[in-house]
Amino acid sequence: MSENVEATLERIFRSVLKVPPAEDVSSVSVASHGWDSVAHLNLILAVEQEFRFMMTPEEASAANSFQAMLHLVNSRR
């Protein structure tokens, strides 16, 4: 993988949640950007596919912001 973890997550978040290029992705959370249950599932699936691991239900539930997802992915590498 040529991108670092943060850049890869940023790409996923921008794609799934339609975060505008000028906006800071690092502050995105479940309370913003139309992050509903369907978007959450899409994020989980995209992250699992990209980083090739399966989240536990607890991990998926706790991954409710860009920063939480970043921490989770880094902890699984």
PyMOL Python script that loads the backbone (N, CA, C, O; Angstrom):
from pymol import cmd

cmd.read_pdbstr("""\
ATOM      1  N   MET A   1       0.852  -1.173   0.000  1.00  0.00           N
ATOM      2  CA  MET A   1       0.000   0.000   0.000  1.00  0.00           C
ATOM      3  C   MET A   1       0.900   1.238   0.000  1.00  0.00           C
ATOM      4  O   MET A   1       1.756   1.391   0.871  1.00  0.00           O
ATOM      5  N   SER A   2       0.704   2.095  -0.956  1.00  0.00           N
ATOM      6  CA  SER A   2       1.584   3.251  -1.086  1.00  0.00           C
ATOM      7  C   SER A   2       1.165   4.421  -0.198  1.00  0.00           C
ATOM      8  O   SER A   2       2.015   5.209   0.217  1.00  0.00           O
ATOM      9  N   GLU A   3      -0.120   4.546   0.097  1.00  0.00           N
ATOM     10  CA  GLU A   3      -0.582   5.625   0.968  1.00  0.00           C
ATOM     11  C   GLU A   3      -0.376   5.244   2.429  1.00  0.00           C
ATOM     12  O   GLU A   3      -0.393   4.064   2.780  1.00  0.00           O
ATOM     13  N   ASN A   4      -0.182   6.248   3.274  1.00  0.00           N
ATOM     14  CA  ASN A   4      -0.139   5.931   4.701  1.00  0.00           C
ATOM     15  C   ASN A   4      -1.567   5.750   5.208  1.00  0.00           C
ATOM     16  O   ASN A   4      -2.526   6.078   4.508  1.00  0.00           O
ATOM     17  N   VAL A   5      -1.704   5.235   6.410  1.00  0.00           N
ATOM     18  CA  VAL A   5      -3.021   4.906   6.971  1.00  0.00           C
ATOM     19  C   VAL A   5      -3.932   6.127   7.003  1.00  0.00           C
ATOM     20  O   VAL A   5      -5.091   6.044   6.595  1.00  0.00           O
ATOM     21  N   GLU A   6      -3.429   7.249   7.479  1.00  0.00           N
ATOM     22  CA  GLU A   6      -4.269   8.444   7.596  1.00  0.00           C
ATOM     23  C   GLU A   6      -4.761   8.917   6.233  1.00  0.00           C
ATOM     24  O   GLU A   6      -5.929   9.277   6.090  1.00  0.00           O
ATOM     25  N   ALA A   7      -3.898   8.920   5.243  1.00  0.00           N
ATOM     26  CA  ALA A   7      -4.297   9.351   3.898  1.00  0.00           C
ATOM     27  C   ALA A   7      -5.308   8.381   3.289  1.00  0.00           C
ATOM     28  O   ALA A   7      -6.238   8.804   2.601  1.00  0.00           O
ATOM     29  N   THR A   8      -5.133   7.102   3.535  1.00  0.00           N
ATOM     30  CA  THR A   8      -6.071   6.104   3.028  1.00  0.00           C
ATOM     31  C   THR A   8      -7.438   6.279   3.677  1.00  0.00           C
ATOM     32  O   THR A   8      -8.460   6.244   2.993  1.00  0.00           O
ATOM     33  N   LEU A   9      -7.461   6.466   5.003  1.00  0.00           N
ATOM     34  CA  LEU A   9      -8.731   6.709   5.690  1.00  0.00           C
ATOM     35  C   LEU A   9      -9.386   7.989   5.205  1.00  0.00           C
ATOM     36  O   LEU A   9     -10.604   8.043   5.038  1.00  0.00           O
ATOM     37  N   GLU A  10      -8.589   9.012   4.981  1.00  0.00           N
ATOM     38  CA  GLU A  10      -9.146  10.269   4.481  1.00  0.00           C
ATOM     39  C   GLU A  10      -9.832  10.036   3.138  1.00  0.00           C
ATOM     40  O   GLU A  10     -10.932  10.536   2.904  1.00  0.00           O
ATOM     41  N   ARG A  11      -9.199   9.296   2.277  1.00  0.00           N
ATOM     42  CA  ARG A  11      -9.787   8.989   0.972  1.00  0.00           C
ATOM     43  C   ARG A  11     -11.113   8.235   1.143  1.00  0.00           C
ATOM     44  O   ARG A  11     -12.095   8.545   0.469  1.00  0.00           O
ATOM     45  N   ILE A  12     -11.140   7.255   2.038  1.00  0.00           N
ATOM     46  CA  ILE A  12     -12.366   6.482   2.286  1.00  0.00           C
ATOM     47  C   ILE A  12     -13.471   7.375   2.844  1.00  0.00           C
ATOM     48  O   ILE A  12     -14.607   7.327   2.371  1.00  0.00           O
ATOM     49  N   PHE A  13     -13.142   8.187   3.848  1.00  0.00           N
ATOM     50  CA  PHE A  13     -14.141   9.068   4.458  1.00  0.00           C
ATOM     51  C   PHE A  13     -14.686  10.065   3.450  1.00  0.00           C
ATOM     52  O   PHE A  13     -15.893  10.303   3.409  1.00  0.00           O
ATOM     53  N   ARG A  14     -13.819  10.649   2.638  1.00  0.00           N
ATOM     54  CA  ARG A  14     -14.277  11.608   1.624  1.00  0.00           C
ATOM     55  C   ARG A  14     -15.213  10.930   0.628  1.00  0.00           C
ATOM     56  O   ARG A  14     -16.215  11.513   0.213  1.00  0.00           O
ATOM     57  N   SER A  15     -14.890   9.722   0.254  1.00  0.00           N
ATOM     58  CA  SER A  15     -15.707   8.995  -0.715  1.00  0.00           C
ATOM     59  C   SER A  15     -17.056   8.588  -0.127  1.00  0.00           C
ATOM     60  O   SER A  15     -18.094   8.840  -0.739  1.00  0.00           O
ATOM     61  N   VAL A  16     -17.055   7.969   1.042  1.00  0.00           N
ATOM     62  CA  VAL A  16     -18.290   7.448   1.629  1.00  0.00           C
ATOM     63  C   VAL A  16     -19.188   8.565   2.149  1.00  0.00           C
ATOM     64  O   VAL A  16     -20.396   8.549   1.913  1.00  0.00           O
ATOM     65  N   LEU A  17     -18.613   9.526   2.849  1.00  0.00           N
ATOM     66  CA  LEU A  17     -19.412  10.585   3.477  1.00  0.00           C
ATOM     67  C   LEU A  17     -19.507  11.858   2.640  1.00  0.00           C
ATOM     68  O   LEU A  17     -20.153  12.826   3.042  1.00  0.00           O
ATOM     69  N   LYS A  18     -18.866  11.851   1.489  1.00  0.00           N
ATOM     70  CA  LYS A  18     -18.894  13.018   0.585  1.00  0.00           C
ATOM     71  C   LYS A  18     -18.379  14.280   1.275  1.00  0.00           C
ATOM     72  O   LYS A  18     -18.982  15.347   1.157  1.00  0.00           O
ATOM     73  N   VAL A  19     -17.265  14.155   1.994  1.00  0.00           N
ATOM     74  CA  VAL A  19     -16.657  15.303   2.662  1.00  0.00           C
ATOM     75  C   VAL A  19     -15.965  16.151   1.598  1.00  0.00           C
ATOM     76  O   VAL A  19     -15.141  15.633   0.845  1.00  0.00           O
ATOM     77  N   PRO A  20     -16.281  17.441   1.520  1.00  0.00           N
ATOM     78  CA  PRO A  20     -15.676  18.313   0.512  1.00  0.00           C
ATOM     79  C   PRO A  20     -14.154  18.399   0.658  1.00  0.00           C
ATOM     80  O   PRO A  20     -13.632  18.312   1.769  1.00  0.00           O
ATOM     81  N   PRO A  21     -13.451  18.568  -0.444  1.00  0.00           N
ATOM     82  CA  PRO A  21     -11.986  18.622  -0.415  1.00  0.00           C
ATOM     83  C   PRO A  21     -11.415  19.696   0.508  1.00  0.00           C
ATOM     84  O   PRO A  21     -10.347  19.506   1.089  1.00  0.00           O
ATOM     85  N   ALA A  22     -12.106  20.806   0.646  1.00  0.00           N
ATOM     86  CA  ALA A  22     -11.594  21.902   1.470  1.00  0.00           C
ATOM     87  C   ALA A  22     -11.817  21.680   2.962  1.00  0.00           C
ATOM     88  O   ALA A  22     -11.277  22.421   3.784  1.00  0.00           O
ATOM     89  N   GLU A  23     -12.595  20.682   3.317  1.00  0.00           N
ATOM     90  CA  GLU A  23     -12.936  20.451   4.723  1.00  0.00           C
ATOM     91  C   GLU A  23     -11.960  19.480   5.382  1.00  0.00           C
ATOM     92  O   GLU A  23     -11.487  18.532   4.754  1.00  0.00           O
ATOM     93  N   ASP A  24     -11.668  19.730   6.648  1.00  0.00           N
ATOM     94  CA  ASP A  24     -10.758  18.889   7.430  1.00  0.00           C
ATOM     95  C   ASP A  24     -11.470  17.601   7.838  1.00  0.00           C
ATOM     96  O   ASP A  24     -12.445  17.636   8.588  1.00  0.00           O
ATOM     97  N   VAL A  25     -10.987  16.479   7.348  1.00  0.00           N
ATOM     98  CA  VAL A  25     -11.599  15.181   7.625  1.00  0.00           C
ATOM     99  C   VAL A  25     -11.334  14.734   9.063  1.00  0.00           C
ATOM    100  O   VAL A  25     -12.121  13.971   9.624  1.00  0.00           O
ATOM    101  N   SER A  26     -10.263  15.188   9.651  1.00  0.00           N
ATOM    102  CA  SER A  26      -9.884  14.698  10.978  1.00  0.00           C
ATOM    103  C   SER A  26     -10.907  15.030  12.064  1.00  0.00           C
ATOM    104  O   SER A  26     -10.875  14.436  13.141  1.00  0.00           O
ATOM    105  N   SER A  27     -11.808  15.965  11.796  1.00  0.00           N
ATOM    106  CA  SER A  27     -12.822  16.327  12.799  1.00  0.00           C
ATOM    107  C   SER A  27     -14.182  15.683  12.523  1.00  0.00           C
ATOM    108  O   SER A  27     -15.144  15.945  13.245  1.00  0.00           O
ATOM    109  N   VAL A  28     -14.275  14.850  11.496  1.00  0.00           N
ATOM    110  CA  VAL A  28     -15.540  14.221  11.139  1.00  0.00           C
ATOM    111  C   VAL A  28     -15.908  13.171  12.192  1.00  0.00           C
ATOM    112  O   VAL A  28     -15.074  12.377  12.627  1.00  0.00           O
ATOM    113  N   SER A  29     -17.184  13.197  12.583  1.00  0.00           N
ATOM    114  CA  SER A  29     -17.674  12.218  13.554  1.00  0.00           C
ATOM    115  C   SER A  29     -19.099  11.817  13.186  1.00  0.00           C
ATOM    116  O   SER A  29     -19.679  12.330  12.229  1.00  0.00           O
ATOM    117  N   VAL A  30     -19.645  10.896  13.960  1.00  0.00           N
ATOM    118  CA  VAL A  30     -20.993  10.405  13.711  1.00  0.00           C
ATOM    119  C   VAL A  30     -22.027  11.530  13.775  1.00  0.00           C
ATOM    120  O   VAL A  30     -23.118  11.398  13.221  1.00  0.00           O
ATOM    121  N   ALA A  31     -21.700  12.615  14.433  1.00  0.00           N
ATOM    122  CA  ALA A  31     -22.626  13.748  14.558  1.00  0.00           C
ATOM    123  C   ALA A  31     -22.581  14.683  13.348  1.00  0.00           C
ATOM    124  O   ALA A  31     -23.249  15.717  13.346  1.00  0.00           O
ATOM    125  N   SER A  32     -21.807  14.336  12.326  1.00  0.00           N
ATOM    126  CA  SER A  32     -21.673  15.250  11.187  1.00  0.00           C
ATOM    127  C   SER A  32     -21.710  14.501   9.855  1.00  0.00           C
ATOM    128  O   SER A  32     -21.559  13.281   9.803  1.00  0.00           O
ATOM    129  N   HIS A  33     -21.908  15.249   8.802  1.00  0.00           N
ATOM    130  CA  HIS A  33     -21.777  14.791   7.423  1.00  0.00           C
ATOM    131  C   HIS A  33     -22.712  13.655   7.022  1.00  0.00           C
ATOM    132  O   HIS A  33     -22.331  12.797   6.225  1.00  0.00           O
ATOM    133  N   GLY A  34     -23.899  13.639   7.548  1.00  0.00           N
ATOM    134  CA  GLY A  34     -24.843  12.600   7.156  1.00  0.00           C
ATOM    135  C   GLY A  34     -24.391  11.199   7.535  1.00  0.00           C
ATOM    136  O   GLY A  34     -24.730  10.227   6.860  1.00  0.00           O
ATOM    137  N   TRP A  35     -23.635  11.097   8.605  1.00  0.00           N
ATOM    138  CA  TRP A  35     -23.124   9.810   9.057  1.00  0.00           C
ATOM    139  C   TRP A  35     -24.245   9.095   9.791  1.00  0.00           C
ATOM    140  O   TRP A  35     -24.394   9.236  11.004  1.00  0.00           O
ATOM    141  N   ASP A  36     -25.023   8.333   9.055  1.00  0.00           N
ATOM    142  CA  ASP A  36     -26.112   7.554   9.636  1.00  0.00           C
ATOM    143  C   ASP A  36     -25.702   6.082   9.673  1.00  0.00           C
ATOM    144  O   ASP A  36     -24.543   5.757   9.416  1.00  0.00           O
ATOM    145  N   SER A  37     -26.633   5.203   9.986  1.00  0.00           N
ATOM    146  CA  SER A  37     -26.297   3.788  10.132  1.00  0.00           C
ATOM    147  C   SER A  37     -25.829   3.165   8.814  1.00  0.00           C
ATOM    148  O   SER A  37     -24.946   2.308   8.819  1.00  0.00           O
ATOM    149  N   VAL A  38     -26.400   3.579   7.709  1.00  0.00           N
ATOM    150  CA  VAL A  38     -25.980   3.053   6.411  1.00  0.00           C
ATOM    151  C   VAL A  38     -24.565   3.542   6.074  1.00  0.00           C
ATOM    152  O   VAL A  38     -23.730   2.768   5.606  1.00  0.00           O
ATOM    153  N   ALA A  39     -24.309   4.807   6.311  1.00  0.00           N
ATOM    154  CA  ALA A  39     -22.966   5.341   6.079  1.00  0.00           C
ATOM    155  C   ALA A  39     -21.952   4.640   6.986  1.00  0.00           C
ATOM    156  O   ALA A  39     -20.828   4.358   6.570  1.00  0.00           O
ATOM    157  N   HIS A  40     -22.355   4.363   8.220  1.00  0.00           N
ATOM    158  CA  HIS A  40     -21.460   3.678   9.154  1.00  0.00           C
ATOM    159  C   HIS A  40     -21.095   2.289   8.622  1.00  0.00           C
ATOM    160  O   HIS A  40     -19.925   1.906   8.625  1.00  0.00           O
ATOM    161  N   LEU A  41     -22.082   1.553   8.175  1.00  0.00           N
ATOM    162  CA  LEU A  41     -21.812   0.230   7.594  1.00  0.00           C
ATOM    163  C   LEU A  41     -20.912   0.332   6.375  1.00  0.00           C
ATOM    164  O   LEU A  41     -19.999  -0.476   6.206  1.00  0.00           O
ATOM    165  N   ASN A  42     -21.162   1.317   5.528  1.00  0.00           N
ATOM    166  CA  ASN A  42     -20.321   1.501   4.341  1.00  0.00           C
ATOM    167  C   ASN A  42     -18.885   1.834   4.720  1.00  0.00           C
ATOM    168  O   ASN A  42     -17.945   1.345   4.093  1.00  0.00           O
ATOM    169  N   LEU A  43     -18.713   2.666   5.749  1.00  0.00           N
ATOM    170  CA  LEU A  43     -17.359   2.974   6.222  1.00  0.00           C
ATOM    171  C   LEU A  43     -16.666   1.728   6.766  1.00  0.00           C
ATOM    172  O   LEU A  43     -15.509   1.462   6.440  1.00  0.00           O
ATOM    173  N   ILE A  44     -17.373   0.975   7.589  1.00  0.00           N
ATOM    174  CA  ILE A  44     -16.801  -0.240   8.176  1.00  0.00           C
ATOM    175  C   ILE A  44     -16.368  -1.200   7.071  1.00  0.00           C
ATOM    176  O   ILE A  44     -15.252  -1.721   7.094  1.00  0.00           O
ATOM    177  N   LEU A  45     -17.254  -1.430   6.108  1.00  0.00           N
ATOM    178  CA  LEU A  45     -16.936  -2.348   5.017  1.00  0.00           C
ATOM    179  C   LEU A  45     -15.753  -1.864   4.192  1.00  0.00           C
ATOM    180  O   LEU A  45     -14.884  -2.656   3.828  1.00  0.00           O
ATOM    181  N   ALA A  46     -15.713  -0.575   3.895  1.00  0.00           N
ATOM    182  CA  ALA A  46     -14.609  -0.031   3.103  1.00  0.00           C
ATOM    183  C   ALA A  46     -13.286  -0.135   3.852  1.00  0.00           C
ATOM    184  O   ALA A  46     -12.261  -0.469   3.257  1.00  0.00           O
ATOM    185  N   VAL A  47     -13.301   0.147   5.147  1.00  0.00           N
ATOM    186  CA  VAL A  47     -12.070   0.066   5.949  1.00  0.00           C
ATOM    187  C   VAL A  47     -11.618  -1.387   6.067  1.00  0.00           C
ATOM    188  O   VAL A  47     -10.431  -1.680   5.925  1.00  0.00           O
ATOM    189  N   GLU A  48     -12.553  -2.293   6.324  1.00  0.00           N
ATOM    190  CA  GLU A  48     -12.192  -3.709   6.430  1.00  0.00           C
ATOM    191  C   GLU A  48     -11.591  -4.222   5.124  1.00  0.00           C
ATOM    192  O   GLU A  48     -10.603  -4.955   5.136  1.00  0.00           O
ATOM    193  N   GLN A  49     -12.181  -3.841   4.019  1.00  0.00           N
ATOM    194  CA  GLN A  49     -11.671  -4.280   2.726  1.00  0.00           C
ATOM    195  C   GLN A  49     -10.294  -3.682   2.434  1.00  0.00           C
ATOM    196  O   GLN A  49      -9.388  -4.389   1.992  1.00  0.00           O
ATOM    197  N   GLU A  50     -10.143  -2.408   2.676  1.00  0.00           N
ATOM    198  CA  GLU A  50      -8.877  -1.727   2.382  1.00  0.00           C
ATOM    199  C   GLU A  50      -7.726  -2.259   3.232  1.00  0.00           C
ATOM    200  O   GLU A  50      -6.627  -2.485   2.727  1.00  0.00           O
ATOM    201  N   PHE A  51      -7.984  -2.458   4.520  1.00  0.00           N
ATOM    202  CA  PHE A  51      -6.920  -2.848   5.446  1.00  0.00           C
ATOM    203  C   PHE A  51      -6.903  -4.352   5.740  1.00  0.00           C
ATOM    204  O   PHE A  51      -6.073  -4.828   6.514  1.00  0.00           O
ATOM    205  N   ARG A  52      -7.809  -5.081   5.129  1.00  0.00           N
ATOM    206  CA  ARG A  52      -7.847  -6.539   5.189  1.00  0.00           C
ATOM    207  C   ARG A  52      -7.908  -7.098   6.610  1.00  0.00           C
ATOM    208  O   ARG A  52      -7.089  -7.931   7.000  1.00  0.00           O
ATOM    209  N   PHE A  53      -8.880  -6.631   7.364  1.00  0.00           N
ATOM    210  CA  PHE A  53      -9.177  -7.223   8.665  1.00  0.00           C
ATOM    211  C   PHE A  53     -10.664  -7.032   8.957  1.00  0.00           C
ATOM    212  O   PHE A  53     -11.316  -6.148   8.402  1.00  0.00           O
ATOM    213  N   MET A  54     -11.176  -7.877   9.835  1.00  0.00           N
ATOM    214  CA  MET A  54     -12.573  -7.797  10.233  1.00  0.00           C
ATOM    215  C   MET A  54     -12.663  -7.156  11.610  1.00  0.00           C
ATOM    216  O   MET A  54     -11.942  -7.536  12.533  1.00  0.00           O
ATOM    217  N   MET A  55     -13.550  -6.187  11.736  1.00  0.00           N
ATOM    218  CA  MET A  55     -13.765  -5.545  13.036  1.00  0.00           C
ATOM    219  C   MET A  55     -14.712  -6.398  13.865  1.00  0.00           C
ATOM    220  O   MET A  55     -15.619  -7.043  13.338  1.00  0.00           O
ATOM    221  N   THR A  56     -14.487  -6.389  15.154  1.00  0.00           N
ATOM    222  CA  THR A  56     -15.462  -6.995  16.058  1.00  0.00           C
ATOM    223  C   THR A  56     -16.651  -6.044  16.138  1.00  0.00           C
ATOM    224  O   THR A  56     -16.523  -4.871  15.788  1.00  0.00           O
ATOM    225  N   PRO A  57     -17.797  -6.527  16.590  1.00  0.00           N
ATOM    226  CA  PRO A  57     -18.941  -5.613  16.761  1.00  0.00           C
ATOM    227  C   PRO A  57     -18.613  -4.445  17.693  1.00  0.00           C
ATOM    228  O   PRO A  57     -19.067  -3.322  17.469  1.00  0.00           O
ATOM    229  N   GLU A  58     -17.834  -4.707  18.725  1.00  0.00           N
ATOM    230  CA  GLU A  58     -17.450  -3.641  19.661  1.00  0.00           C
ATOM    231  C   GLU A  58     -16.571  -2.599  18.981  1.00  0.00           C
ATOM    232  O   GLU A  58     -16.746  -1.399  19.192  1.00  0.00           O
ATOM    233  N   GLU A  59     -15.620  -3.063  18.160  1.00  0.00           N
ATOM    234  CA  GLU A  59     -14.744  -2.131  17.435  1.00  0.00           C
ATOM    235  C   GLU A  59     -15.557  -1.299  16.447  1.00  0.00           C
ATOM    236  O   GLU A  59     -15.373  -0.086  16.355  1.00  0.00           O
ATOM    237  N   ALA A  60     -16.445  -1.946  15.717  1.00  0.00           N
ATOM    238  CA  ALA A  60     -17.263  -1.230  14.738  1.00  0.00           C
ATOM    239  C   ALA A  60     -18.136  -0.180  15.412  1.00  0.00           C
ATOM    240  O   ALA A  60     -18.314   0.918  14.885  1.00  0.00           O
ATOM    241  N   SER A  61     -18.674  -0.517  16.567  1.00  0.00           N
ATOM    242  CA  SER A  61     -19.510   0.431  17.303  1.00  0.00           C
ATOM    243  C   SER A  61     -18.706   1.617  17.821  1.00  0.00           C
ATOM    244  O   SER A  61     -19.186   2.750  17.818  1.00  0.00           O
ATOM    245  N   ALA A  62     -17.494   1.352  18.262  1.00  0.00           N
ATOM    246  CA  ALA A  62     -16.650   2.412  18.825  1.00  0.00           C
ATOM    247  C   ALA A  62     -16.004   3.288  17.750  1.00  0.00           C
ATOM    248  O   ALA A  62     -15.523   4.378  18.059  1.00  0.00           O
ATOM    249  N   ALA A  63     -15.985   2.840  16.516  1.00  0.00           N
ATOM    250  CA  ALA A  63     -15.358   3.591  15.425  1.00  0.00           C
ATOM    251  C   ALA A  63     -16.327   4.660  14.937  1.00  0.00           C
ATOM    252  O   ALA A  63     -16.852   4.570  13.827  1.00  0.00           O
ATOM    253  N   ASN A  64     -16.560   5.669  15.767  1.00  0.00           N
ATOM    254  CA  ASN A  64     -17.598   6.662  15.493  1.00  0.00           C
ATOM    255  C   ASN A  64     -17.058   8.046  15.146  1.00  0.00           C
ATOM    256  O   ASN A  64     -17.780   9.041  15.212  1.00  0.00           O
ATOM    257  N   SER A  65     -15.788   8.095  14.777  1.00  0.00           N
ATOM    258  CA  SER A  65     -15.185   9.344  14.300  1.00  0.00           C
ATOM    259  C   SER A  65     -13.955   8.983  13.469  1.00  0.00           C
ATOM    260  O   SER A  65     -13.473   7.851  13.501  1.00  0.00           O
ATOM    261  N   PHE A  66     -13.471   9.955  12.740  1.00  0.00           N
ATOM    262  CA  PHE A  66     -12.255   9.714  11.957  1.00  0.00           C
ATOM    263  C   PHE A  66     -11.112   9.332  12.882  1.00  0.00           C
ATOM    264  O   PHE A  66     -10.363   8.398  12.595  1.00  0.00           O
ATOM    265  N   GLN A  67     -10.973  10.050  13.990  1.00  0.00           N
ATOM    266  CA  GLN A  67      -9.874   9.787  14.916  1.00  0.00           C
ATOM    267  C   GLN A  67      -9.998   8.401  15.547  1.00  0.00           C
ATOM    268  O   GLN A  67      -8.995   7.704  15.700  1.00  0.00           O
ATOM    269  N   ALA A  68     -11.207   7.995  15.913  1.00  0.00           N
ATOM    270  CA  ALA A  68     -11.412   6.663  16.491  1.00  0.00           C
ATOM    271  C   ALA A  68     -11.093   5.578  15.468  1.00  0.00           C
ATOM    272  O   ALA A  68     -10.493   4.560  15.812  1.00  0.00           O
ATOM    273  N   MET A  69     -11.486   5.785  14.221  1.00  0.00           N
ATOM    274  CA  MET A  69     -11.197   4.816  13.167  1.00  0.00           C
ATOM    275  C   MET A  69      -9.698   4.736  12.915  1.00  0.00           C
ATOM    276  O   MET A  69      -9.153   3.650  12.717  1.00  0.00           O
ATOM    277  N   LEU A  70      -9.042   5.874  12.922  1.00  0.00           N
ATOM    278  CA  LEU A  70      -7.592   5.906  12.725  1.00  0.00           C
ATOM    279  C   LEU A  70      -6.889   5.132  13.838  1.00  0.00           C
ATOM    280  O   LEU A  70      -5.984   4.341  13.575  1.00  0.00           O
ATOM    281  N   HIS A  71      -7.303   5.362  15.064  1.00  0.00           N
ATOM    282  CA  HIS A  71      -6.722   4.647  16.201  1.00  0.00           C
ATOM    283  C   HIS A  71      -6.959   3.141  16.065  1.00  0.00           C
ATOM    284  O   HIS A  71      -6.052   2.345  16.306  1.00  0.00           O
ATOM    285  N   LEU A  72      -8.154   2.757  15.685  1.00  0.00           N
ATOM    286  CA  LEU A  72      -8.479   1.348  15.520  1.00  0.00           C
ATOM    287  C   LEU A  72      -7.602   0.694  14.452  1.00  0.00           C
ATOM    288  O   LEU A  72      -7.017  -0.363  14.684  1.00  0.00           O
ATOM    289  N   VAL A  73      -7.516   1.319  13.300  1.00  0.00           N
ATOM    290  CA  VAL A  73      -6.718   0.739  12.216  1.00  0.00           C
ATOM    291  C   VAL A  73      -5.258   0.633  12.636  1.00  0.00           C
ATOM    292  O   VAL A  73      -4.619  -0.392  12.396  1.00  0.00           O
ATOM    293  N   ASN A  74      -4.732   1.665  13.251  1.00  0.00           N
ATOM    294  CA  ASN A  74      -3.333   1.617  13.698  1.00  0.00           C
ATOM    295  C   ASN A  74      -3.116   0.524  14.729  1.00  0.00           C
ATOM    296  O   ASN A  74      -2.052  -0.096  14.755  1.00  0.00           O
ATOM    297  N   SER A  75      -4.101   0.277  15.577  1.00  0.00           N
ATOM    298  CA  SER A  75      -3.944  -0.760  16.604  1.00  0.00           C
ATOM    299  C   SER A  75      -4.017  -2.168  16.012  1.00  0.00           C
ATOM    300  O   SER A  75      -3.538  -3.123  16.622  1.00  0.00           O
ATOM    301  N   ARG A  76      -4.604  -2.295  14.847  1.00  0.00           N
ATOM    302  CA  ARG A  76      -4.749  -3.606  14.210  1.00  0.00           C
ATOM    303  C   ARG A  76      -3.616  -3.934  13.252  1.00  0.00           C
ATOM    304  O   ARG A  76      -3.570  -5.038  12.710  1.00  0.00           O
ATOM    305  N   ARG A  77      -2.714  -3.008  13.035  1.00  0.00           N
ATOM    306  CA  ARG A  77      -1.600  -3.239  12.080  1.00  0.00           C
ATOM    307  C   ARG A  77      -0.424  -3.845  12.760  1.00  0.00           C
ATOM    308  O   ARG A  77       0.593  -4.106  12.119  1.00  0.00           O
TER     309      ARG A  77
END
""", "prot")
cmd.dss("prot")
cmd.show_as("cartoon", "prot")
cmd.util.cbc("prot")
cmd.orient("prot")
